[in-house]
Amino acid sequence: MQIVGSIETIWRYPVKSMAGESVTDAFLGFAGVYGDRCYAFRNSAARKGFPYLNAVAQQQMLKFRPKFRDAERAAKPPNWEAAKSIAPGVNPADADPGDLLLDVETPSGEVVAIDDPALIEMLKEGLRGVNDVTLVHSARALADCRPLSMISWQTVRQIDQEFGSPVDARRFRANIYLNMSSGEGFAEDELVGRRVRIGSTAEILVLERDPRCKMISLDPETGEHDPAVLRHVAHKHQAYSGVYCAVLVEGVFSKGDAIALLD
């Protein structure tokens, strides 16, 4: 195996298009990082194929901060330890009812339950037209594309330098931020088509480069739109930054774990 880097930080986004949280350890299942995008808000006015309310339509969503009520129970499947001791490849169970309950801190500092009708009313504020918004919960990530995304700090720093001012890495909303051994920006692109081990057990296949959209133009702290960020990535890098992956072998991984090529 060739070590090509390490995990700098791990992020998951409990509610689609709301603020994410940095975690030290995570369970990586076939559907992605456990607890990632397990809630979303379906919107009747969303375009076909992408049925959920997101920060492109409601920029204020990025200022809402979800938090699981029980961080330990939300870290991995309830029977993971027992399942892996039986035999390799035993599928872990979905979360038990209540394991992934969460509350949301609103921009005003108020804390409401994820299923509080008042939260939906807040999210609808300022939307144009008729928007029938409903809460959706799923055992798998309600992502628009692939179940796992990665980007290197070197890529973010290169974009910084090219752009001429700091670019908040959170704009890219990746699950895994890498520290590549080569020290070069966009080195993760060379992993496309390769099988990679994360930590001691989890294995992924790097499928493709990540095509970017308006989301990276939104400030993750304020929700403010700056089209120059996406315009720059489009001009310099054909609108790609980071990579999408599929999960081949489930497992737990941690901040600082090695990233190794398997083939």
C-alpha positions as CSV (number, residue, x, y, z in Angstrom):
1,M,0.0,0.0,0.0
2,Q,1.1,3.5,-0.8
3,I,0.2,6.2,1.8
4,V,-0.8,9.3,-0.1
5,G,-2.1,11.5,2.7
6,S,-4.1,11.6,5.9
7,I,-7.4,12.9,7.2
8,E,-7.2,16.4,8.3
9,T,-10.9,16.9,9.4
10,I,-14.2,15.0,9.2
11,W,-17.5,16.8,8.6
12,R,-21.1,15.7,8.5
13,Y,-24.2,17.8,7.8
14,P,-27.1,16.4,9.8
15,V,-29.6,18.6,7.9
16,K,-29.2,19.1,4.2
17,S,-28.0,22.7,3.5
18,M,-27.7,23.7,7.1
19,A,-24.4,24.1,8.9
20,G,-22.2,21.1,9.4
21,E,-20.3,19.8,12.4
22,S,-16.7,18.6,12.7
23,V,-16.3,15.2,14.4
24,T,-13.2,13.3,15.5
25,D,-14.4,9.9,14.5
26,A,-17.1,8.6,12.1
27,F,-18.7,5.5,10.8
28,L,-18.5,5.2,7.1
29,G,-21.3,3.0,5.6
30,F,-22.4,2.3,2.1
31,A,-24.7,5.3,2.3
32,G,-21.9,7.6,3.4
33,V,-20.9,9.1,6.8
34,Y,-23.4,8.0,9.5
35,G,-25.7,10.9,10.4
36,D,-24.8,12.9,7.3
37,R,-27.8,14.6,5.6
38,C,-30.2,12.3,7.4
39,Y,-32.8,15.1,7.4
40,A,-33.9,17.4,4.7
41,F,-36.9,19.6,3.9
42,R,-38.8,18.7,0.7
43,N,-40.0,21.8,-1.2
44,S,-42.9,21.7,-3.7
45,A,-41.3,24.6,-5.6
46,A,-37.9,22.8,-6.0
47,R,-36.8,21.8,-9.5
48,K,-37.4,18.3,-10.6
49,G,-34.7,15.8,-9.7
50,F,-33.7,18.0,-6.7
51,P,-36.8,18.0,-4.5
52,Y,-35.3,19.6,-1.4
53,L,-35.1,23.1,-0.1
54,N,-31.5,24.2,-0.1
55,A,-29.3,27.2,0.5
56,V,-29.3,28.1,-3.1
57,A,-33.0,29.0,-2.7
58,Q,-32.9,29.9,1.0
59,Q,-29.4,31.3,1.8
60,Q,-30.3,31.7,5.5
61,M,-30.3,27.9,5.9
62,L,-26.5,28.0,6.4
63,K,-27.0,30.0,9.6
64,F,-29.1,27.2,11.2
65,R,-27.0,24.9,13.3
66,P,-28.3,21.3,14.0
67,K,-27.0,19.3,16.9
68,F,-27.8,15.6,17.7
69,R,-29.3,15.2,21.2
70,D,-27.1,12.2,21.9
71,A,-23.7,12.5,20.2
72,E,-22.6,9.0,21.2
73,R,-25.6,7.2,19.8
74,A,-25.4,9.3,16.7
75,A,-21.8,8.3,16.0
76,K,-22.4,4.8,14.6
77,P,-25.0,2.1,14.0
78,P,-26.4,0.7,17.3
79,N,-25.2,-2.9,16.6
80,W,-21.9,-2.1,14.8
81,E,-19.6,-3.6,17.5
82,A,-21.6,-6.8,17.6
83,A,-22.0,-7.0,13.8
84,K,-18.3,-6.7,13.0
85,S,-17.4,-9.4,15.6
86,I,-19.7,-12.0,13.9
87,A,-18.2,-12.0,10.4
88,P,-16.8,-9.6,7.8
89,G,-19.4,-7.9,5.8
90,V,-22.3,-8.3,8.2
91,N,-24.6,-5.3,7.6
92,P,-25.1,-3.0,10.6
93,A,-28.7,-2.1,11.5
94,D,-30.2,1.3,10.9
95,A,-30.5,3.7,13.7
96,D,-32.9,3.0,16.5
97,P,-35.8,5.4,16.9
98,G,-34.5,8.4,18.8
99,D,-30.8,7.8,18.0
100,L,-30.7,10.6,15.5
101,L,-33.0,13.1,17.0
102,L,-31.7,16.6,16.9
103,D,-32.3,20.2,17.8
104,V,-31.5,23.2,15.6
105,E,-30.1,26.5,16.8
106,T,-31.7,29.3,14.7
107,P,-29.9,32.4,13.6
108,S,-31.5,34.3,16.5
109,G,-30.1,31.8,19.0
110,E,-33.4,30.1,19.7
111,V,-33.3,26.3,19.9
112,V,-36.1,24.3,18.3
113,A,-36.7,20.6,17.7
114,I,-36.1,19.4,14.1
115,D,-39.8,18.6,13.8
116,D,-41.1,21.8,15.3
117,P,-43.6,23.4,12.8
118,A,-42.1,26.8,13.7
119,L,-38.8,25.8,12.1
120,I,-40.6,25.3,8.7
121,E,-42.1,28.7,9.0
122,M,-38.7,30.2,9.6
123,L,-37.2,28.4,6.6
124,K,-40.1,29.7,4.3
125,E,-39.4,33.3,5.2
126,G,-38.5,35.3,2.1
127,L,-39.2,32.5,-0.4
128,R,-41.0,33.5,-3.5
129,G,-44.1,31.8,-4.8
130,V,-45.9,28.9,-3.2
131,N,-43.6,26.7,-1.2
132,D,-45.1,23.6,0.5
133,V,-42.2,22.6,2.8
134,T,-42.2,19.3,4.7
135,L,-39.6,17.5,6.9
136,V,-38.0,14.3,5.5
137,H,-36.0,11.8,7.5
138,S,-34.0,8.9,6.0
139,A,-31.6,6.2,7.2
140,R,-29.4,7.1,4.2
141,A,-27.9,10.4,3.3
142,L,-30.2,12.6,1.3
143,A,-27.4,13.8,-0.9
144,D,-27.9,15.2,-4.4
145,C,-25.1,13.0,-5.9
146,R,-22.6,10.5,-4.4
147,P,-22.5,9.4,-0.8
148,L,-19.0,10.7,0.1
149,S,-17.1,13.8,-0.9
150,M,-13.4,14.7,-0.3
151,I,-11.2,17.7,-0.9
152,S,-7.6,18.5,0.1
153,W,-6.5,21.4,2.1
154,Q,-3.9,21.9,-0.6
155,T,-6.6,22.4,-3.1
156,V,-8.4,25.0,-0.9
157,R,-5.1,26.9,-0.3
158,Q,-4.4,26.9,-4.0
159,I,-7.8,28.4,-4.7
160,D,-7.0,30.9,-1.9
161,Q,-3.8,32.0,-3.6
162,E,-5.3,32.2,-7.1
163,F,-8.4,34.1,-5.9
164,G,-6.3,36.6,-4.0
165,S,-8.1,36.4,-0.7
166,P,-8.9,33.7,1.9
167,V,-11.7,31.2,0.9
168,D,-13.4,29.5,3.8
169,A,-12.9,25.7,3.3
170,R,-16.4,25.1,4.6
171,R,-17.8,26.5,1.3
172,F,-17.0,23.1,-0.3
173,R,-19.0,21.1,2.3
174,A,-16.9,18.0,2.0
175,N,-17.1,15.0,4.3
176,I,-13.4,14.5,4.4
177,Y,-10.7,17.2,4.2
178,L,-7.4,15.6,3.2
179,N,-3.8,16.5,3.8
180,M,-2.0,15.2,0.7
181,S,1.5,14.0,1.1
182,S,2.6,15.6,-2.2
183,G,1.7,19.0,-0.9
184,E,0.2,19.9,-4.3
185,G,-3.3,21.3,-4.9
186,F,-5.8,19.1,-6.8
187,A,-3.6,16.0,-6.1
188,E,-6.8,14.2,-5.1
189,D,-7.8,14.3,-8.8
190,E,-5.1,11.6,-9.3
191,L,-7.1,9.2,-7.1
192,V,-10.0,9.1,-9.6
193,G,-10.6,5.4,-10.6
194,R,-8.5,4.1,-7.7
195,R,-9.4,2.1,-4.6
196,V,-8.4,3.7,-1.4
197,R,-8.3,2.6,2.3
198,I,-9.3,5.1,5.0
199,G,-8.0,4.1,8.4
200,S,-7.7,0.4,9.2
201,T,-10.8,-1.0,7.5
202,A,-13.0,1.3,5.4
203,E,-12.4,1.2,1.7
204,I,-13.7,3.6,-1.0
205,L,-13.6,3.9,-4.8
206,V,-12.9,7.5,-6.0
207,L,-15.4,7.9,-8.8
208,E,-15.0,11.3,-10.3
209,R,-14.1,15.0,-9.8
210,D,-16.7,17.0,-8.0
211,P,-18.5,19.5,-10.3
212,R,-19.3,22.7,-8.3
213,C,-22.4,24.8,-8.2
214,K,-23.6,28.0,-6.6
215,M,-23.2,26.5,-3.1
216,I,-19.5,27.4,-3.0
217,S,-20.5,31.0,-3.7
218,L,-22.3,31.2,-0.4
219,D,-20.5,32.3,2.8
220,P,-20.9,29.4,5.3
221,E,-21.2,31.8,8.2
222,T,-23.5,34.5,6.8
223,G,-25.1,32.9,3.7
224,E,-24.1,35.9,1.6
225,H,-23.6,35.2,-2.1
226,D,-20.4,36.1,-3.8
227,P,-20.5,34.8,-7.4
228,A,-16.8,35.5,-7.9
229,V,-15.8,32.3,-6.0
230,L,-17.7,30.0,-8.4
231,R,-16.7,32.1,-11.4
232,H,-13.0,31.6,-10.4
233,V,-13.2,27.8,-10.0
234,A,-15.1,27.6,-13.2
235,H,-12.5,29.6,-15.1
236,K,-9.4,28.1,-13.6
237,H,-10.5,24.5,-13.0
238,Q,-13.5,23.8,-15.3
239,A,-15.8,24.2,-12.2
240,Y,-14.2,21.1,-10.5
241,S,-12.7,20.9,-7.0
242,G,-12.5,17.8,-4.8
243,V,-13.7,14.3,-5.6
244,Y,-16.8,12.1,-5.2
245,C,-16.5,8.5,-3.8
246,A,-18.5,5.3,-3.3
247,V,-18.0,3.1,-0.3
248,L,-16.8,-0.5,-0.8
249,V,-16.1,-1.6,2.7
250,E,-17.7,-0.1,5.8
251,G,-15.8,0.9,8.9
252,V,-14.9,3.5,11.5
253,F,-12.3,6.1,10.7
254,S,-10.8,9.0,12.6
255,K,-9.1,12.3,12.2
256,G,-5.4,11.7,11.4
257,D,-5.9,8.3,9.8
258,A,-3.8,7.5,6.8
259,I,-5.2,7.5,3.2
260,A,-3.6,4.6,1.3
261,L,-3.9,3.4,-2.3
262,L,-4.9,-0.3,-2.6
263,D,-4.5,-0.6,-6.4
